[in-house]
Amino acid sequence: MIIHPQYNPVALSLGPVDVHWYGLMYLLAFAAAFGLAWYRSSKRDNWTTDMVSDLVFYGALGVILGGRIGYVLFYQFGELLQNPAYLLKVWEGGMSFHGGFIGVMVGMWFFARKYKKTAFQVFDFIVPCVPTGLLFGRIGNYINGELWGRVSDGGYNWLTYFPQAAAFDMEQLQSNPQLQELMIEVNGQYVLPRHPSQLYEAFAEGLLLFIFLWWYSSKPRPRMAATAVFLLGYGISRFIIEFFRQPDADQGFVLLGWMTKGQILSAPMIILGFILLIYAYKRGIYDWGKQAAY
């Protein structure tokens, strides 16, 4: 099994400026999205590199604003009601993928209006570039030792002891004393083996989804289809991996005694993706290739 190294949150220092790992992951995510979108634009007659620059700007704005607003609305709404200024306390952390996704969709809608494209022409163009951002983001979560997985007694070699979870591990031990036989001491703290769910998400929602979407969108597909596949791919991956991820301490299981907030937010993505995929192929409108309707 693995003991989390407790990395220094500062990746590098440039004089008086400290660059944190999570900020570096955001930078890599935006750089990857720009590079991939630029490459895709070179393969499309109705896209230019200037458009890509605008597109990434709108997307980055949507990720940051939507991610923060979504986190506060979905996970800390009570705190927002008590202290509206909490929304602005970005230095305390807290970003939501589902909020960021909605923010990106809103940004893409404004971009579509500016360049006189349909929203789904823009969505289909950009969604294959999104999973790389998820990949870097989840790696950032792992480096920071946050959003760890659930305790496991499976004995798998990749299970990880997170010293950052020590306080929570002690609470779980009090409710289930049998877990004591799984505990080890790390730097004076007693910790339990957990699934490194951040890496599961990086692999499934990031790497695998990117490979499949990039292949799928490399050939002409009906309008809305690529967006639908992204919704299905992310929604299903997130829903399944939530069974290995520790629910947020202030949320727990919020429905039926087993569903997490992440699963509740992912379920509509799966349903919408399934409906859109069927509708896309039934409608049969193509934006490029021999069947394109210009």
Steps between C-alpha positions, in 0.01 A plus 500: 500500500597862455549781750410837352821708494327821617648711224586862561198692363744743336624350175766765444599845619583779257652764722220633721236307303399149607342281234273241662445156353129557450562827318758324285245230416253768389769654282579163341129433450444827314818455298397148398149617407643781287747271323240234426241754387758668277576164339129428449450841341766415239282205393178705462424750227273716717737543797802729536778534757361842600171331583686245712664775706158649573353158565759411764456840665124452529557145621754601766266771627216249516710243687617745765171685559275198452723274705497735798133596479401138450702385801336756725147433370527120490713433805504808725160661447437533873829684542403732213169587668677582826787687337455605134862620492606135524450479124802726455731310738672308222823479704324256732460257209192332361424432133228282348535316170126512437496874565804546278333295227189720511724807495682373192168430325387857570835634373472288184147635442630859506783396269251338261295819485809707427610281208149414378528128563252270666573410862545132415746576219717660768435233763586219258820677401631555853387197704782270378744750654332505842612163649866606508397777740328240718816290488722781626243614755473156662878465507502832685249358749727201560813712544315716753376189683135606476175334387637160600314174458318275743666264744562152358603169654563345158877494540560637149855617436387844385298587811639816655545630852417871504641673811272792407204274586628406848234692695224353287654152534483526878131589478437196283694282744274610785192394304662177377771369739573204269686741272782522754674197350537693173662806659865593479694785657635772273693784661316454827158478339288190458350461155291250303553368145281679248425483131698768312176603331661816363715278277202284405326816379812625325518172309131454418364855466829631367718263300248238384226751420750715308625208290149385414361847427802597291458186291122536480509865389780442246234374258183681392228451759153654513464830680453455879652149495844592636340708775270208584793257520683735736195528725459122504870428545555746783168433670543121506866518608429747780192309618696174527813647658289674765458153652875510574524868594446619856188720515565854614491514881230769503288321239516125561245288318221729394246263339378146566775449755767435234493772233751785524459857378739420213275213386188714518667767286634240254173311447340779290813507282457129424130538418552811288796342318295191413210708367728730301688209342180339374367836377829588329504186288127519428538863387811426295642852452876507436728805531794362302586214268318386186161510673543855632215742444652841436 
